[in-house]
Amino acid sequence: MRVTKFEHATLRVDIGGDALIIDPGTFTSPLDDLSGLVAVVITHEHPDHWTPEHLDRILRAAPGTPVFAPAGVAAAAADHQITVVEPGETVNAGRFTLRFFGGDHEIIHSSLPRVQNVGVLINDELYYPGDSYAVPEGVEIDVLAAPLGAPWLKIGEAMDFVLAVKPRRAFGVHDMTLSVIGRDMHRARLKWATEQHGGEFFELDPGNSLDL
């Protein structure tokens, strides 16, 4: 299995000719290669994680591809066929088994409504939490896609999240709101947290891949 990072929060996962796209949002360039696409996962409704334009483009290239997302996304994407998923559910698409965790987006501010968010565990190997610190209890995580920066993110809490998950490997996502200096500082903090339990941290820039 191979995971490729794109700008901000978007990932592509490939295994045996099947592909999965996660969270194609506003800060992500159009995805050109959609060969083998068997599913799209959207963790929550915020535009940096999905846009109608991205979804339309993807579904034109791969008609009938199932889209898995929480109910808030289904309401926001009323013109699209969305399969609603909740924490505790497991679905299959092609060679992928997708298990969902969490339920809520991290709090940005008390004045802003809190939306639904699902973290997704792919083939019991790669965990992507969306905009949350939801820990998949009772699961040993091989690779963690860990948030680096956001209006809701305090780096100490992000470090505690990595310490709680104890991944064997990790890399940073959700990083387009950071300056280059800020991104590198946060990467260094999450590298430290990953290494506390013997893990290895990888610095992936857009277009870089990691083989699982």
Solvent accessible surface area in square Angstrom, and as a share of the most:
residue,aa,sasa,rsa
1,M,41,0.18
2,R,117,0.43
3,V,0,0.00
4,T,17,0.10
5,K,0,0.00
6,F,51,0.21
7,E,36,0.16
8,H,1,0.00
9,A,1,0.00
10,T,0,0.00
11,L,0,0.00
12,R,24,0.09
13,V,0,0.00
14,D,38,0.20
15,I,46,0.23
16,G,56,0.54
17,G,64,0.61
18,D,26,0.13
19,A,0,0.00
20,L,0,0.00
21,I,1,0.01
22,I,0,0.00
23,D,0,0.00
24,P,1,0.01
25,G,0,0.00
26,T,72,0.42
27,F,89,0.37
28,T,8,0.05
29,S,57,0.37
30,P,77,0.48
31,L,14,0.07
32,D,140,0.72
33,D,90,0.47
34,L,19,0.09
35,S,70,0.45
36,G,38,0.37
37,L,19,0.09
38,V,34,0.19
39,A,0,0.00
40,V,0,0.00
41,V,0,0.00
42,I,0,0.00
43,T,0,0.00
44,H,0,0.00
45,E,54,0.24
46,H,44,0.20
47,P,82,0.52
48,D,24,0.12
49,H,0,0.00
50,W,13,0.05
51,T,13,0.08
52,P,63,0.40
53,E,109,0.49
54,H,13,0.06
55,L,1,0.01
56,D,53,0.28
57,R,81,0.29
58,I,2,0.01
59,L,38,0.19
60,R,171,0.62
61,A,66,0.52
62,A,17,0.13
63,P,109,0.69
64,G,77,0.74
65,T,14,0.08
66,P,53,0.33
67,V,1,0.01
68,F,15,0.06
69,A,0,0.00
70,P,4,0.02
71,A,45,0.35
72,G,16,0.15
73,V,0,0.00
74,A,27,0.21
75,A,80,0.62
76,A,59,0.46
77,A,3,0.02
78,A,86,0.67
79,D,140,0.73
80,H,35,0.16
81,Q,159,0.71
82,I,17,0.09
83,T,59,0.35
84,V,62,0.36
85,V,1,0.01
86,E,100,0.45
87,P,60,0.38
88,G,73,0.70
89,E,68,0.30
90,T,74,0.43
91,V,25,0.15
92,N,110,0.56
93,A,8,0.07
94,G,60,0.58
95,R,146,0.53
96,F,1,0.00
97,T,49,0.29
98,L,0,0.00
99,R,76,0.28
100,F,2,0.01
101,F,35,0.14
102,G,42,0.40
103,G,17,0.16
104,D,77,0.40
105,H,3,0.01
106,E,40,0.18
107,I,106,0.54
108,I,65,0.33
109,H,107,0.48
110,S,107,0.69
111,S,85,0.55
112,L,93,0.46
113,P,114,0.72
114,R,128,0.47
115,V,22,0.13
116,Q,78,0.35
117,N,0,0.00
118,V,1,0.01
119,G,0,0.00
120,V,0,0.00
121,L,0,0.00
122,I,0,0.00
123,N,34,0.17
124,D,75,0.39
125,E,53,0.24
126,L,0,0.00
127,Y,0,0.00
128,Y,3,0.01
129,P,0,0.00
130,G,3,0.03
131,D,3,0.02
132,S,3,0.02
133,Y,39,0.15
134,A,23,0.17
135,V,44,0.26
136,P,3,0.02
137,E,141,0.63
138,G,89,0.86
139,V,30,0.17
140,E,131,0.59
141,I,2,0.01
142,D,22,0.12
143,V,0,0.00
144,L,0,0.00
145,A,0,0.00
146,A,1,0.01
147,P,2,0.01
148,L,0,0.00
149,G,1,0.01
150,A,17,0.13
151,P,103,0.65
152,W,19,0.07
153,L,23,0.11
154,K,135,0.57
155,I,44,0.22
156,G,28,0.27
157,E,80,0.36
158,A,1,0.01
159,M,35,0.16
160,D,89,0.46
161,F,7,0.03
162,V,1,0.01
163,L,45,0.23
164,A,54,0.42
165,V,11,0.06
166,K,114,0.48
167,P,2,0.01
168,R,127,0.46
169,R,49,0.18
170,A,1,0.00
171,F,0,0.00
172,G,3,0.03
173,V,1,0.01
174,H,5,0.02
175,D,13,0.07
176,M,94,0.42
177,T,75,0.43
178,L,45,0.22
179,S,73,0.47
180,V,99,0.57
181,I,130,0.66
182,G,15,0.14
183,R,56,0.20
184,D,63,0.33
185,M,101,0.45
186,H,35,0.16
187,R,10,0.04
188,A,50,0.38
189,R,107,0.39
190,L,0,0.00
191,K,85,0.36
192,W,124,0.43
193,A,1,0.01
194,T,1,0.01
195,E,76,0.34
196,Q,84,0.37
197,H,94,0.42
198,G,73,0.70
199,G,9,0.09
200,E,96,0.43
201,F,16,0.07
202,F,50,0.21
203,E,105,0.47
204,L,12,0.06
205,D,56,0.29
206,P,69,0.43
207,G,49,0.47
208,N,63,0.32
209,S,47,0.31
210,L,16,0.08
211,D,80,0.41
212,L,43,0.21
